[in-house]
């Protein structure tokens, strides 16, 4: 920020000037030797190539709805069918399978690692014959509309770093969230709503926290920050006029305030001032746009049946799914849902059934609902947690009561719409569900693919902060071509 | 002269060679080259470099032969003569070898013929020049002509030769790629677009009609099916029996391995693709998209083919003026470029209240550029379709929940590029149906909630086979379960009376409740009406009913009456620091703790919890109720004993009540219970001392047996 102000004063900084000066034909020629495709029209990845607000190429998806299952749902009771684990129930996890995988403090002291198969049966659904557990019958029914990835993997083994990694591409938590990157990269579609919104819900299962750092703008302009819509009377805090102030007063006040802000913007050149002006203006327009969207009372009965009656209870996952559809329909680029309560270290069969009941019908309904409005083509829906769960039981093992610890090496997620191949099961784990044996998809690859669907080259989406350029995918990530339609 | 003798000898040899070449040319078809001569023929690609260099040298010398400086220079003249002679001999020998080689199997076709005749031309031309170069009519003009001809023959003939040895277009291949466009996956054929390109890149330099090594040609369906001299090229469906795969998978040092060592090898992906192609024995005109979604061949194909309409979407119109776009862009009309460097634009319109036909008309300045138009929920009328029809390059049009009737949809027929149309929520009748049938360019149609019947949809489908129709969710009529009644009350503790606030999110739901602990039913139980009051401690059970739905689960709520509130409260023996809430007043804040004992609303202790209360004026108390928790897993038991002491001040206390609870069992469920102490005092009280005792030695079945357990209280009621 300070640099921006400084630059405003000097118009140009020293390093910039010197680097411009030394660039002659010679360096271009040298460059073509070092970078063979310099003249092939393929960019070299400098941020000069990136124009915020316009996709690098024609996108498949215009919007994203990310149904984050916070706490990490077990892949073994959802989308990764492993009959072998039932056969081998109670037997030890072979050390050769575990390899050098580190364990969390919760099971590292455990002397035995008894394998445990899913308490719930699996069925094959649709033409794709995808295996889905009985906990998710509605998602099973849309198997031909979704792409199940069974080969997700991550670097982190504990909730907060893993969640932060999924949301920001780094584990440390000072970087912009994916939604903020998308807002920065593509801009807003509807100027009356924020480009990045956040909706929270909570299940009855053992939960982990979600914090506002997960939807932070990091070093990007604060206009890209995620706006949380809450389930209370005021879905967006501080949006309504104070008592005794009407719309006209507010307009006058904003005009005056904008004048003052523009004056100081001219004086200091701080881009945050302009961001602030825009935010005030958007908030003003949101005053009329938001109540319209949050009003679910006009939804017809068959929509209520489709999402499940809970969609009319504010603050539930089903209600958030319905809202996500409405926000998306109104051009919100990135809608981030979190459903807490998936951390089943113990009592897994019972807790997971409750969690699945919360999300199954509404997740499937969201996909169907977008599809029937012709919007699924341009909306990417993502469902998944921050890591998977172990194939062995944490704590004592009973057939109907067991727990699973954190497992970063292999887990499942699914995507739908937005140019992702429907009816596909991608990637494969070994028969223990512990290691990936085919087509691994790392978090960086996952990010690169999402950006690709939005028309963004993840190597070009950069922002310079504190002397270095940052990317959502850091210095890694490959677009997973195999799941692109 | 010795020199002279050699020359005559060489000249005779040259003459003989020329005659021999003529002979070979005339009788080529009836000649069989003996095997021992074959190695000689195969030296052709080696030897040909000598005549090329020698001829170039001769041409250069010949050019300056009549130069004044050299015309009388015997060495120059003699040397030039010798160079011509040797060059002509080498050219003739090379041609002869070439003719031998061309008789071997595997060399035929146009390229070879051209190379052969051009080569022969070079040899004859060189010989002729040598023979006639000392004639008196051999002037500089003729020199230039014949040299030019020779040069041309060398270049063109050499190039044909290179193509024969190294494959078509060998020289320019690294810099010039003739139209090697990737095909979009939805159009790709398995053979033409996956398999044939591999052959073209890695095989056809030796297996083409000009040079069919092993008698095998791999340029088209016919030749591939024909196979080579060793038999069929592949056996459909039987990869293990297929010659193709055998050759490909042979170790690289083996002679039979293909492609031969030194040539570009197949990649693993390519080998896999060939394997799957043979295995699946796909028909030659099979489309990639006709394969099942999870087919391996199809999945791998995606790496080779271009996704449907990827990056290089081509638009044949120019970009719009930035200023026009900027001017038309406003808060409720978003105009955005599809992608960097692309002229195409998308438009979203928002806000019903500000929408008017003008919003669309103004966009006609961009009528060429707009390819996507989203009018979701805008009050668009039929008349505006005429405006929309002027956006000539429109591809996607979203008209969900607009006010159009559908009866004028044919207005959109001039839109030749319109492929996606969304009409969900628009009421369509048979007229509208007929109109949609007129829109021939559409490939994707969304008609959820339009009132069209299955029959209508079938007729649309019959009319346009390429049309994908999305009909969406249909209520199957099966009743689903209602969700639970909700309670609007935030305070379940009242002094006098409280209004019961039951509610349900779904319209038309009947809420019934009981107060006697039985589950409500749909006939006898009281129907909830606003304005219902609760006057006493009440245990409410409620359930939701609606025709066409399954009734909800039963939910229950406790209401507690609390007639008196002490004027001060404090601990005599304090709780655990971690569970001390907001001080002792937490116990009378009328805020129940729920099931989470760690939320600050519960007061917990492992020692006797002793609380005092003071009243400024004496009160006539009948009961003291402690709301307690039992949570066995967390070592929280109901107090094993509760004692209530009272009097006019702290120095004059009497035991007014003492209750005991039995030790729970290991599997007792979570419980919230009001422990009611009846006071047999009958007189007024100004000071109360309440003692709640936790168990001091946990039972032996508990994991932390013999340690003290916990007691948790969230509220104390006085009546």
Boltz contact constraints between the chains, C-beta under 6 A:
constraints:
  - contact:
      token1: [A, 54]
      token2: [B, 337]
      max_distance: 6.0
  - contact:
      token1: [A, 54]
      token2: [B, 340]
      max_distance: 6.0
  - contact:
      token1: [A, 55]
      token2: [B, 339]
      max_distance: 6.0
  - contact:
      token1: [A, 56]
      token2: [B, 340]
      max_distance: 6.0
  - contact:
      token1: [A, 57]
      token2: [B, 311]
      max_distance: 6.0
  - contact:
      token1: [A, 57]
      token2: [B, 339]
      max_distance: 6.0
  - contact:
      token1: [A, 58]
      token2: [B, 313]
      max_distance: 6.0
  - contact:
      token1: [A, 58]
      token2: [B, 338]
      max_distance: 6.0
  - contact:
      token1: [A, 58]
      token2: [B, 339]
      max_distance: 6.0
  - contact:
      token1: [A, 128]
      token2: [B, 293]
      max_distance: 6.0
  - contact:
      token1: [A, 189]
      token2: [B, 334]
      max_distance: 6.0
  - contact:
      token1: [A, 189]
      token2: [B, 348]
      max_distance: 6.0
  - contact:
      token1: [A, 190]
      token2: [B, 350]
      max_distance: 6.0
  - contact:
      token1: [A, 191]
      token2: [B, 331]
      max_distance: 6.0
  - contact:
      token1: [A, 302]
      token2: [B, 475]
      max_distance: 6.0
  - contact:
      token1: [A, 305]
      token2: [B, 475]
      max_distance: 6.0
  - contact:
      token1: [A, 305]
      token2: [B, 480]
      max_distance: 6.0
  - contact:
      token1: [A, 306]
      token2: [B, 473]
      max_distance: 6.0
  - contact:
      token1: [A, 309]
      token2: [B, 482]
      max_distance: 6.0
  - contact:
      token1: [A, 309]
      token2: [B, 483]
      max_distance: 6.0
  - contact:
      token1: [A, 309]
      token2: [B, 506]
      max_distance: 6.0
  - contact:
      token1: [A, 310]
      token2: [B, 483]
      max_distance: 6.0
  - contact:
      token1: [A, 312]
      token2: [B, 505]
      max_distance: 6.0
  - contact:
      token1: [A, 313]
      token2: [B, 505]
      max_distance: 6.0
  - contact:
      token1: [A, 331]
      token2: [B, 348]
      max_distance: 6.0
  - contact:
      token1: [A, 368]
      token2: [B, 473]
      max_distance: 6.0
  - contact:
      token1: [A, 371]
      token2: [B, 470]
      max_distance: 6.0
  - contact:
      token1: [A, 372]
      token2: [B, 424]
      max_distance: 6.0
  - contact:
      token1: [A, 372]
      token2: [B, 448]
      max_distance: 6.0
  - contact:
      token1: [A, 372]
      token2: [B, 472]
      max_distance: 6.0
  - contact:
      token1: [A, 373]
      token2: [B, 400]
      max_distance: 6.0
  - contact:
      token1: [A, 373]
      token2: [B, 424]
      max_distance: 6.0
  - contact:
      token1: [A, 374]
      token2: [B, 422]
      max_distance: 6.0
  - contact:
      token1: [A, 374]
      token2: [B, 446]
      max_distance: 6.0
  - contact:
      token1: [A, 423]
      token2: [B, 293]
      max_distance: 6.0
  - contact:
      token1: [A, 424]
      token2: [B, 293]
      max_distance: 6.0
  - contact:
      token1: [A, 455]
      token2: [B, 339]
      max_distance: 6.0
  - contact:
      token1: [A, 481]
      token2: [B, 303]
      max_distance: 6.0
  - contact:
      token1: [A, 484]
      token2: [B, 307]
      max_distance: 6.0
